[in-house]
Amino acid sequence: MLTGVADGIMCCLLGSAANAVGPLESVESSDGYTFVEVKPGRILRVKHVCPPPVGEQPPAPPQPEGGRSGLVHCKRRITVYRNGQLVVENLGDVLRSDLLQAYSSVAEPPAALELELPEPSSSLGSVSSPGDGARPGSGPAGRRRRVRRPKRTINIDCEKRVTSCKGAQADVVLFFIHGVGGSLAIWKEQLDFFVGLGYEVVAPDLAGHGASSAPQVAAAYTFYALAEDMRAIFKRYAKRRNVLIGHSYGVSFCTFLAHEYPELVHKVIMINGGGPTALEPSLCSIFNMPTCVLRCLSPCLAWSFLKAGFARQGAKEKQLLKEGNAFNVSSFVLRAMMSGQYWPEGDEVYHAELTVPVLLVHGMHDKFVPVEEDQRMAEILLLAFLKLIDEGSHMVMLECPETVNTLLHEFLLWEPEVLRPPARPAASATEKK
């Protein structure tokens, strides 16, 4: 801790950033890692593991007769009123209870959701079902307000084929995106697990994290700059069916890619990502302090992250934090990342427009993201499943790797039953004769 304080004082006196990662000179692959230059001088380290050659892969499972297995009709109307009211109507049969019961124990959701969009000073809005007697323009105490005309209406009418990602199929790629202060090392257990099953995996280090280059310009760490990095990585490695797995801040980039490339994103997995609210940096955050002050406080910040990010704080958790290379970034990068989280487009409407199946994984001991936020996300999304892990916290993929791997794998193997041809009954003894 004394070393960190001393480095912070020298940073203030000399006016230079400590612990800065310089640009990499090589973009060649080595030891399973590839260094990708997404922009001139902006290089990201990427873990990319391909499955065995096509001739050595197990054969793909046969498709059921009829060719309409997993074909889901997404039909939705989203209405935004000028008084801040949001009404989401599910007009198709995609949200039938038998479809959701195929993977989740969640009860059948209502055909429509009526939501009060949060005011600038509030964090979450209220959710009500039409069955409760609520209607556009009705007040909380039964008082009727004048119904206002919609500000805008969004209609979604499309068909998506959601199939099982079984075995080592040549057209399936899994993308893993970490959050603030992490690196691709936090996915070690998941990468090893899915590589062992024969999947092609891609896991980048965000700019300023891990072994990626760290530009000393705050604009390099805004949401839009990082999102363009992830777009470049996605376009480089994407195939016909792509699954996005994000953690914390990384979930926002998964949402961005799923919204931008709906025809290429097959499924999305969000781990402790929070609610469907527009990102905006806090004005009263500790990360608004000067870089040199944050450098002095870095030991305390690391200790606070350990307390809030893990359900337990023993020697095992400290070792996991070290092996995962989590919260090991320069103070300048940390400050720029937290101050650059501005994404006004990523609101409830933006998330309600997604038509891709989503798995939400939440560690119940998470002190960064309340479970209510993931519950709100499950209500907004068209087809979402929320799974809670009682013994996990924010870094649940490190704490409970077996449980997380099982949930992720089950979701990859899940295939909706919609429009699947009914099974033929077995012939009776009389018919056989």
N, C-alpha and C positions, 0 to 999 in steps of 0.2 A: 504494500500500500504506500509506503514511503517513497518507493521508486516512482510510482505513478504520480504522486504529488510533485516530486522533483522534476519529472519530465514536463508536467503541466506548467510549472514556473518557468522553465527554460523556454517553453513554447511561447509564453507571453513575452519574455524578454527579447527573444530573437525574432519573434514575428513569423515563425515557420511552423508548419503542421508536423506534429510527431506521428510516427507509426504510419506514414503514407506509403502506399504500394505504388511503385513506378510502373510505367507501361512495359509490357512484355515485348521482347524482340523477335520472338519466333511464334509462328502460327501453325507449326507442324504438330502432328499427333505424337504423343509419347505416353507410355504406361497407361493406355486406355483413356487418356484425356486429350481433348482437342481444343486448341485455342482459336476462336473464331473472331475475326475482325468485323464487327457489325458496322462500324464507321471508322474512318481514318483515325488511328490512334486510340480507338475504343475497342478493347479486346476482352472477350469473355472466355473463361475456362468452362468447358462443357464435358460432362461425362456421357459418352455415347457408346452403348454396347449393342451390337447387332446380334440377332439370333443366328444359329448355324445356317449354312447354305441351304437352298431350297430342297436339294436332293436328300439332305439329312434330317429334315423336319418331319414330324409326324403328319400324316394326312389330315386335312381339314375335315371337320365333321360334316356329314351330308346335310343339306338343307331339306326341311320337310316339303312334302308335296304341296303344290299350289303356289309356292314362292312368295307368300304374303305373310310369313311369320315375322312378328315384330314390327309390322307396319302400323304406326300410330298416327291418327289424324289429330292434329293440333289446331283447335279452333277456339279463339279467345278474343274478347272485346275488352279493351282497357279504356276507361273514360276518366279524364281528369277535369274536375270542376274548378271554377275560379275561386271558390272559397277554400281550396286546399283539400277537397275530398277526392278520393280515388276509389273507383268501383271496378273490380276485376270480375268479368263474367266468363265462365268456362262453358262454351257452347257445344263442344264436342264430347265424345264418350271416352276421352283419354283418361279422365279421372274417376272411372268407375271403381267401386270398392274391390272388385275381384282383381283388377290390375294392380292396385296398391298392395293388396293382401298377398300378392305373389312374392313380394320381397319384404314388406314391412308390416308390422302389427298396427299401424296407424289406422284409425277409423276413417270412413269415407268422408272426404272434405265437402264442404258446401259447394253448390254449383256456382256461387258468386261470393266475392269478398268485398266488403265495403270498408274503406280505410280512411281515417283522418290523417292526412300527411302532416308530419311534425312541423311545428313552428320553428323558426331559427333558434329559439332558446331551449327547445325540448329535444330529447334524444329519440324517443319512439312514439309512434302514434297508436291509437286504439284500433282494435280489429273487431268487427261485428258481423254477424251473419244475417242475411235477409230474413231468416226464420225468427230473428229476435224482434221483428217489427221495425227495423231500421230502414230508412229509405233516403236517397239523396235529398238533402235539405232538411232532415229532421234533427232536432236538438237532443242533447244528452238527457234532459229532464222531461222529455215528452213534448216539449215546445216545438211547434212547427215553424221552420224558417222558410222564407221564400226560395223556391227551387230555382237555382241559377242555371243558365245555359252552360253546356260543357265547354271547357277551354280548348280541349282537343280530344279526339277519339282515335284509338289505334286498334286496327283489326288484324288479327293473325289467323291465317288459314293456310296450313301447309301439311304435308305428310312427311314423316321421318321414319326411317327404318332403323330400329334399335335391335341389334342382334348380340348374341353372346360372343365374347372375345375368348374363345377356347383355344388352349394350346399355343403353339408358336406360329401364329398366322403371319404371313409376310406383309399383310396390309395394316397391321395394328402397331401403333407406337404409343408408349406411355411417357408423358412429359411431367417432370417433377419440378415445381418452382417454390423456393424457400421464401421466407419473409425477412424483415429488418434484422440485421445483426447475425443472420445465419449463414449457411453455405450449403453446397450440395452434399456435404458430409453428414448433415442431419438425416438424409435419406438412406444412409448406408444399409440399414436392415431391410428397407423396402427394395432398394436396388438389387441387393444380393438375392432376395427372395424371388423377385420377378424375373431376373436374369436366369436364375436356376430353373424357372418354369419355361424358359425359352422366349420371353417377350423382349422386344426391342425397347430400350429405355434411353431417355435423354434428360439430363439434369444439369442446368447451367448455374454458375455463380453469378449473382447480380453484380452490376458494376460496383467496385469498391469493396466487394466481399470475396472471401476465399482467395483464389489466385487470379481473379480478374483485375484488369487495370482500374486504377482509382484516380480519375481526373480531379484536379484541385479547383473545380468550378462548381458552385452550388447548383447551377442549372443542369448539370449532368445527372442529378438525382431526383428530378421531379418525376411525378407519376408518368407523364407523357413520354419523357426520355427513356425511362425504364420499360414502359410498355412497347415502345418502338424496338428496343433491344429484344424483348420477348417475341415480338412479331417477326423479327429477322431470324431468330432461332427456330421459331415454329415453321416459317416458310422454307427453311433450309432442310428440315428433317421430316416434315409432315408427310403422311401417306394418305391412303383412302379413309382409314378409320383411326382417329386420334383421341386419346383419353388424357385429360388435363387433371393433374393432382397438385393442389396448392395448399400452402400452410400460412395462416395469418395474413400478412400483407400480400403474400403470393397469390392468395385467392382472388384478389382484385384483378390481377393480370390474367388469371384463368377466365374470369367473367368477361374481361375485355376481349380475349381471343374467341371465346364461344359466341359472343355477340357479333364479332367481325367476320367469323368464318363458320356460320351455322351448318354449312354443307360438309365441312371437314371434321368438326368436333363431334365425336360419337357419344361421349359421356364426360361428366365433370365430377371431381371429388374435392370437396371443400373441408379442410381440417381447421377448426377453430378460427373461422374467417370472420365471424361477426355478422351484423345485420345488413340489410340491403339499403344502406344509407350513403349519400354522397360524401366523399372524403373531403375533409377540410382540417388543416393543422390547427392545433389548439394555440391560442394566444398566450395562455398562462402556463405553458409547458416548461419543464426544467430544461428541455432541449433547445430553448430559445436563448440560453446563456451563451456567452462567448466560448469559442472552441477551447481556449486554454483552461477555462474554468471546468468545462466538461472533462478535460483531460485529468485535472486534479481529482475530480469526483468519479473517475472511471472505475476504481476498485469498489466504491460504494454502489455504483450502478450495476456492476456485475453481480454483486451480492444480492441486490434487490431483484435482479432478473432471476437468480436462482430461487429466491423465496417465492416469487410470483409465478414462475414458469414451471415449477415442479411440485407435485403433491407432497413429496418428502424431500428433505435437504440433507441427505447423508453422503457418505463417501462415494457411493455408487452414482448418485446424481451429479456430483461434482466431476466425476470421471466422464460421465456421459456428456456433460457440458463441454469438457475439454476435448474429447474425441470428436464431438460434433462440430467443433470450431464455431460454436455459437457465441454471440455477443463479443466477437473478437474482431472488431473493425475500428478504424481510427475515429477519433472524436469528431473530426471534420465531416467524415462520411455519415456518421450517426446523426449529427445535427442537421446536415443537408437532407438526409432521408426523411427524418421526422417533419422537417419544415416543408418538404416538397410534396406531401400527401394531399394534393388538391386535385379533386376529380369530381366536379359538380354534375357531370353527366351520369355518374353511377348511382342514381337514386332508385326508389321503388319501381318506377315505371320502367327504367332500364332493365332491372332484374326480372320484372314481370314479363318482359318481351322474350326472354330466353325460352326455347322450346326443347332444350336438351335435357335428358335425365340427369339428376344431380344427387349425389350422396353427401350428406352433411355429417361429419364426425366431430363430436364435441367431448372434451375432457371435463368432467363435472367439477374438478378442483381448479379450473382455469380462473385466475384472478385478473386477467387482461380482458377477456371476452365473456360477458355474462351469458348464461344459457338462453335467456330470453331473446337475445339477438339472433341466435341460430334458429330458435323457434319461429321468430318473425320471418326469417329467410325461408323456412319451410312453408310458411303460409303464402308467401308472395310467389314463389316459383311454381311453374306449371306442374312439374313432375319431380318431386323431391322426397327423399327419405332421410330422416334424422335418426342417427344412432348415437347413444350416449355411452361413454365409458366411465364407470364409477371411480375407478382407481387412477384415472389419468388427469393431467392438467394441460397447460398450454403446449408443452413439448411432448404430447402424448405419443408421437411416433418413436420417440426415444425411450419413454417410460414403459410403454406396453406394445412393443413391436409385433409380438405374435397376434395380439388382438386386432391391431390395426391392419396387419397383413391379411388376416382372415376376412375382415370386413371389406377391404378393397378387392380381394380376389372374388368374394361372393358377388360383389356388385359388377365386376367385369363379366362374370358368368351369367348374371341375371339377364333374362330375355322376356319381354312382355308377352302375354298370351293373346293380345288383341288380334283379332282376325285370323288367328291360326285355325286351319281346318280341323274340325272335330275328329277325334280318334274313332275309327271304325270299331263297332262292338265285335267281340269274339263270336265266331260262328258256333251255333249250337250243334249238338250231336246229330239232330235230325237234318240240319242244313248240310253237314259234312257228308252225309250219305247221299 
